Structures are given as C-alpha cells and as structure tokens.
Amino acid sequence: MDVSTQTQVKRFDTIRANMALLGHQVLQVDRRPKPCTYVVTAWGHSREFKTLDQVAALLEIFGGPPL
C-alpha cells in the first residue's frame, strides 16, 4: 500500500469514527473499476457521496471536528 492510499484509509477511518461518536454510520462502497463512493446513514436515512471531502463537510455540519 502506497503512502497516499494509507493517508486516504486513515482519513476515512477518522471520519467514520467521528461520525460514529455522533451516532451516524459511514460505509465505503467499492465500485471497481469506477471510483469508490461513500454512504452516510443518519436518523434512518442514507445518502451517497462521491468524495471523502463531501463526507467530511457533512461531519462538520453535524457538529464534528473539521478534517
């Protein structure tokens, strides 16, 4: 695993942990050969995001730390 992949995995794990502390779930959906997407579940609803930056922005809206 190269450094950029490790950084991306660590960032995803950090966002997922912070979302869990707020009571929400983040899933990574592997859609090879297309880029992976992210699904956030909150209050019984789910929403799909194309980038981890979008998920991080939602985390801030929910009251989590800026990442």
C-alpha positions as CSV (number, residue, x, y, z in Angstrom):
1,M,0.0,0.0,0.0
2,D,1.5,3.4,-1.0
3,V,1.6,6.5,1.2
4,S,-1.4,8.2,-0.5
5,T,-3.6,5.1,-0.1
6,Q,-2.6,4.8,3.6
7,T,-3.4,8.5,4.1
8,Q,-6.8,8.1,2.4
9,V,-7.6,5.0,4.6
10,K,-6.6,6.8,7.8
11,R,-8.7,9.8,6.8
12,F,-11.7,7.5,6.1
13,D,-11.3,5.7,9.4
14,T,-11.0,9.0,11.3
15,I,-14.2,10.4,9.7
16,R,-16.0,7.1,10.3
17,A,-15.0,7.1,14.0
18,N,-16.1,10.8,14.4
19,M,-19.4,10.0,12.7
20,A,-20.0,7.0,15.0
21,L,-19.4,9.2,18.0
22,L,-22.3,11.3,16.7
23,G,-24.5,8.3,16.2
24,H,-24.1,8.0,12.4
25,Q,-22.6,5.4,10.1
26,V,-20.3,5.8,7.1
27,L,-19.8,3.0,4.6
28,Q,-17.3,2.8,1.7
29,V,-18.7,1.2,-1.4
30,D,-16.1,-0.3,-3.8
31,R,-17.4,0.0,-7.4
32,R,-14.4,-1.1,-9.4
33,P,-13.4,0.0,-12.0
34,K,-15.2,3.2,-11.0
35,P,-14.0,5.2,-8.0
36,C,-15.5,4.2,-4.7
37,T,-18.4,6.1,-3.2
38,Y,-19.4,6.7,0.4
39,V,-22.8,6.2,2.1
40,V,-23.8,8.0,5.2
41,T,-26.7,6.9,7.3
42,A,-28.3,9.3,9.7
43,W,-31.6,9.3,11.5
44,G,-32.9,6.4,9.5
45,H,-32.0,7.9,6.1
46,S,-29.0,7.4,3.9
47,R,-27.2,9.5,1.3
48,E,-24.4,8.7,-1.2
49,F,-21.4,10.9,-1.6
50,K,-18.8,10.8,-4.4
51,T,-15.8,12.1,-2.4
52,L,-14.5,11.9,1.1
53,D,-14.3,15.7,1.2
54,Q,-18.1,15.8,0.9
55,V,-18.4,13.4,3.8
56,A,-16.0,15.5,5.9
57,A,-18.1,18.6,5.2
58,L,-21.2,16.7,6.3
59,L,-19.4,15.7,9.5
60,E,-18.7,19.4,10.2
61,I,-22.4,20.2,9.6
62,F,-23.3,17.5,12.2
63,G,-21.1,19.2,14.7
64,G,-17.9,17.1,14.3
65,P,-14.4,18.4,14.1
66,P,-13.1,19.9,10.9
67,L,-10.9,17.4,9.0
